[in-house]
Amino acid sequence: MSFDPAQPAQGDGLRLLAVHAHPDDESSKGAASMARYAAEGVQVMVATCTGGERGDILNAEAATDPQAHRDLAGIRRREMAQAAAELGIQQRWLGFADSGLPEGEPLPPLPFGSFATLPLERAAAPLVKLVREFRPHVVISYDENGGYPHPDHIMAHKVAVEAYHAAGDPERYPEAGTAWEPLKLYYDRAFNPERFRALHYALEEAGLQSPYAARLAAWLEADAEGHQPPMPNHRTTTQIDCGDFFRHRDRALLSHRTQVEPAGFFFAVSEEMQRTVWPWEDFSLIHARVETSVPETDFFAGIR
């Protein structure tokens, strides 16, 4: 699917850009909202910073496929294309090398030249160029902790914020095309404690086992000891009603066969229960260049 920002389309010619670190992140964070807006005619683009080639194979069934071990990067590109088609969105690769998730004590250095090791302006330049080409009104990315502290997620946050603020300044990144200033910046709250808590209690009330108990206990322990929870405390300002698109989100997730276990965490709660208990996806409005008021139910509030 191609885009032409000079030609207004359905959805009032509105455009939404989501910045993600790896293929599969787009399907686990804000996917149903993207599918909803795409169905309404909004042009939705995902910018994928890396190829995910240093990721693990997290689905035991996929791990039996020799090709998954020989060419994980190639498989993940095909998985990404399938997920994008399921969500009805456009997608661009920014072309950086996956940094991997370091483990051990002390942590080993990240691979030379990988995404998270690059100077900010070098890492942000392709995204600034994409912003100026696609001309989004709204940009969505992760919070300062990356949603969780993977080095590529943290760098994706940094480049998204850099591109949001720099793309409208013609004196910055002059080689990246004609300036375009996005109007709103959001952080995704896929790991929203309130949502996990609501789903946890709904499962318990239904007599079902909850996979969220350990996560909620860790948050409660951090609060009791006066520690900062494992993410910056940006409150939810914006809830997108997208329960009708949960099935597209789930199919997109399953498209990432090497990364998503079909019987795993993401599918512990039925679509019907989610639509009843928490039919939204949650976001924090971080910056706006238009007048709007929170709480919101639309990314384009103040823009339409």
Buried (B, 14 or more C-beta within 10 A) or exposed (E): EEBEBEEEBEBEBBBBBBBBBBBBBBBBBBBBBBBBBBBEEBBBBBBBBBBBBBBEBBBEEBEEBEEBEEEBBEBBBEBBEBBBBBBBBBBBBBEBBBBBBBEEEEEEEBBEEBBBBBEEEEBBBBBBBBBBBBBBBBBBBBBBBBBBEBBBBBBBBBBBBBBBBBBBEEEBBEEBBEBBBBBBBBBBBBBBBEBBBBBBBBBEEEEEEBBBEEBBEEBEEEEEEEEEBBBEEBEBBBBBBBBBBBBBBBBBBBBBBBBBBEEEEBBBBBBEBBBEBBBBBBBBBBEBBEEBEEEBEBBBBBBE
